[in-house]
Amino acid sequence: MFRVYHGLAFVLFSFTPDGGGCKAAEKRLKRPDKSKSSWHTSVVPFLMFRFSVIQKDPNTQARLGSMSTAHGPVQTPAFMPVATQGTVKATTPRELREIGAEIILANAYHLSLRPGAELVEQAGGLHRFMGWDGPILTDSGGYQVFSLKELCQVSEEGVRFCSHLDGSAHCLTPETVVRTQERLGVDIAMVLDECVPGLASYSEAARAGALTTRWAERALVAKTSEDQALFGIVQGGTFPDLREQSARALVSLEFPGYAVGGLSVGEDPRLTHQLAAHTVQGLPETRPRYLMGVGTPEQLVRYVALGFDLFDCVLPTRNARNGTLFTHTGKLNIRRAAYANDPRPIEENCGCYTCRHFSRAYLRHLAVAGEILSAQLNTLHNLYFYQRLMRSMREALATGRFATFAHLFFGLPAVEREEVRVWQI
Amino acid sequence: MFRVYHGLAFVLFSFTPDGGGCKAAEKRLKRPDKSKSSWHTSVVPFLMFRFSVIQKDPNTQARLGSMSTAHGPVQTPAFMPVATQGTVKATTPRELREIGAEIILANAYHLSLRPGAELVEQAGGLHRFMGWDGPILTDSGGYQVFSLKELCQVSEEGVRFCSHLDGSAHCLTPETVVRTQERLGVDIAMVLDECVPGLASYSEAARAGALTTRWAERALVAKTSEDQALFGIVQGGTFPDLREQSARALVSLEFPGYAVGGLSVGEDPRLTHQLAAHTVQGLPETRPRYLMGVGTPEQLVRYVALGFDLFDCVLPTRNARNGTLFTHTGKLNIRRAAYANDPRPIEENCGCYTCRHFSRAYLRHLAVAGEILSAQLNTLHNLYFYQRLMRSMREALATGRFATFAHLFFGLPAVEREEVRVWQI
């Protein structure tokens, strides 16, 4: 709480009429003059980015696809491990390769505050900086800024906020956010969007959705890199017609990919599912669809069935550090005394480094003793579990057996009954 | 402090005359009756342990050697990374192999308190439990117990102490300590010794040294495993004649290896050097000599020159977690702002995973951001630095150039002038 009040105080004293505002931030960018170009379609083509649907499932909306990026291909559906600060927590890049990750997600907001986008640019870009030579997608940071609540002020121009690190005043505009991600040199960038809470009113969601669209237009105009794909983000709160409007407006701007944001932010999971199902229908089949911040293994299967291609979530990595491990028969908390003498691996048929070499008894010991290796080994397993699940879905799609796979998956005891009821093929 | 007082209170109320005492602990062992056997030499041979000196340096006391253990060979001089709780902190076993570690050190005291020696035995022994199939040496825990100070009581029988974890009452005797290490199934075990502070008086050091010798005799009698080598520990405080006495007494017991303990515990480093130099002369050339808890890179070179073969220290791993990194031109603290934009690796010609893939700028970012990967990458580098130093010394010994190597090493700016003065070849 201290930091919050400290930050607020800083806002009061720092935001002179034009001193640290968004306009000033814009001026400091010194970008090439592109005022004469159209702002309805991107001025700079997406030369290094391609997406193709390889196979469509006959029974669901799921599809097997392939993205090509400036740093190599990604088979979809894909799960992106989260590397918020430029590292997938407790994991080396070579371990990420080993578990089969093809693309990771970093956060432009966090990296621009620390160590700074300029510093990363000088270091040769985020790939070189963090030692990961595969594709990287960055979230713009809109979600993080809006989660600060009291610490941010939204205007047509952009959003002013105070750093969660030191309370210093900052400003995000659609243009600065594009520029930051170009500096980071990532393969896929996200536009700045305004993310409203799950309980936001219709008028509030409508206003934020429309603003997000206008910001998306400005982001496309601001874009200068041919190597980087810029994805639009569908907003619209919990209102199907607003979601539809948002999707239609963004699609007319012809982004190379579309994300669905502002879901799983406190609303009923069934509503999430209905909104996602409704929204996805408004997105073109020829472009990748990214459901942001999702989710559990069950959600991944369900949303792949709806036609989503990309996912990210902190769940496997955060859970790992808390000792919660994924298996095909449910989660287990390795700190439980029941595992003190358990000679089995986390999961018998798992091929991850952790399961091939260590027992539950050892993993429990590491967790209870507070050893760093606990976070390392648990993270390797959970990420491997997620990658294996995605691979299984892709294999099922390739052989036309996705519906069977999904039915079998939801027949396992790991899945809560409630989730099965929501599940519709 | 709370835990200390809690522990003390526990001592007052828990130690009934014979309830939790050392005698009772002895009885619970139910060991085979070996009362008739000689206690001057080991009853059980050391079948799986061999040590041979391959080459002696013509200019110093240094020697190139080879130990063979139940879990494979170790080239000496060797540095043992410290795995106190059954993990070298922030490092996987395969990474330890990669950096060239051949033997590691764990701690019987810590492991017997958590997760418990019985549990490790049931898990197939420490090697299997922690996924390390190379040689393991365990310290008995004497040093740890005596560092508890107020929480321990020494008697002829052994030492009573309260756990640093929960204040529970425990007892170590020479026999229980051997039994614990046999349960752990390690390749080299250490006897229980009484370690006095660097400032201990002559009479105190004499008493403790004599007790350590009597305990060493009992330890040899207690030994039952043919796979495990048991090393004696020379004590004697800061008094050369006591060191000499202690060494002579232990050598007459014919241990397969000898450690020198109770040094670098607060005394003047020059005195440490003099005592170590004096003590090593009393140890047989045909047996490995282990200088416990040492040390800095400079100390390793110096004590190899004196004829020591084995070393362990938390310095490389602990420093790594604090951001202090070893290079051949001195230590650097990666958290310093000076490294924020530094594109170089920690050390230009270093072959470790960290130096091959990451810049100082990235490592600084990880350290400042509090990322677990910081501990991982820093530890890999520091341990690699230590292993590389030992390898360099072995190569120099193999080609008769150790004195040249040492002179060059101490000519580098990393070494404090004071240390050079102490250095004598």
HADDOCK unambig.tbl for C-alpha pairs under 7 A between the chains (distance, minus, plus):
assign (segid A and resid 89 and name CA) (segid B and resid 371 and name CA) 6.67 0.50 0.50
assign (segid A and resid 89 and name CA) (segid B and resid 372 and name CA) 6.27 0.50 0.50
assign (segid A and resid 89 and name CA) (segid B and resid 373 and name CA) 6.52 0.50 0.50
assign (segid A and resid 90 and name CA) (segid B and resid 372 and name CA) 5.07 0.50 0.50
assign (segid A and resid 90 and name CA) (segid B and resid 373 and name CA) 5.04 0.50 0.50
assign (segid A and resid 91 and name CA) (segid B and resid 373 and name CA) 6.46 0.50 0.50
assign (segid A and resid 115 and name CA) (segid B and resid 365 and name CA) 6.14 0.50 0.50
assign (segid A and resid 119 and name CA) (segid B and resid 341 and name CA) 6.52 0.50 0.50
assign (segid A and resid 123 and name CA) (segid B and resid 343 and name CA) 6.35 0.50 0.50
assign (segid A and resid 129 and name CA) (segid B and resid 358 and name CA) 7.00 0.50 0.50
assign (segid A and resid 129 and name CA) (segid B and resid 362 and name CA) 6.01 0.50 0.50
assign (segid A and resid 130 and name CA) (segid B and resid 358 and name CA) 6.95 0.50 0.50
assign (segid A and resid 130 and name CA) (segid B and resid 362 and name CA) 6.66 0.50 0.50
assign (segid A and resid 131 and name CA) (segid B and resid 357 and name CA) 5.83 0.50 0.50
assign (segid A and resid 131 and name CA) (segid B and resid 358 and name CA) 6.28 0.50 0.50
assign (segid A and resid 341 and name CA) (segid B and resid 119 and name CA) 6.56 0.50 0.50
assign (segid A and resid 343 and name CA) (segid B and resid 123 and name CA) 6.39 0.50 0.50
assign (segid A and resid 357 and name CA) (segid B and resid 131 and name CA) 5.85 0.50 0.50
assign (segid A and resid 358 and name CA) (segid B and resid 130 and name CA) 6.96 0.50 0.50
assign (segid A and resid 358 and name CA) (segid B and resid 131 and name CA) 6.29 0.50 0.50
assign (segid A and resid 362 and name CA) (segid B and resid 129 and name CA) 6.03 0.50 0.50
assign (segid A and resid 362 and name CA) (segid B and resid 130 and name CA) 6.66 0.50 0.50
assign (segid A and resid 365 and name CA) (segid B and resid 115 and name CA) 6.14 0.50 0.50
assign (segid A and resid 371 and name CA) (segid B and resid 89 and name CA) 6.68 0.50 0.50
assign (segid A and resid 372 and name CA) (segid B and resid 89 and name CA) 6.28 0.50 0.50
assign (segid A and resid 372 and name CA) (segid B and resid 90 and name CA) 5.08 0.50 0.50
assign (segid A and resid 373 and name CA) (segid B and resid 89 and name CA) 6.52 0.50 0.50
assign (segid A and resid 373 and name CA) (segid B and resid 90 and name CA) 5.04 0.50 0.50
assign (segid A and resid 373 and name CA) (segid B and resid 91 and name CA) 6.45 0.50 0.50
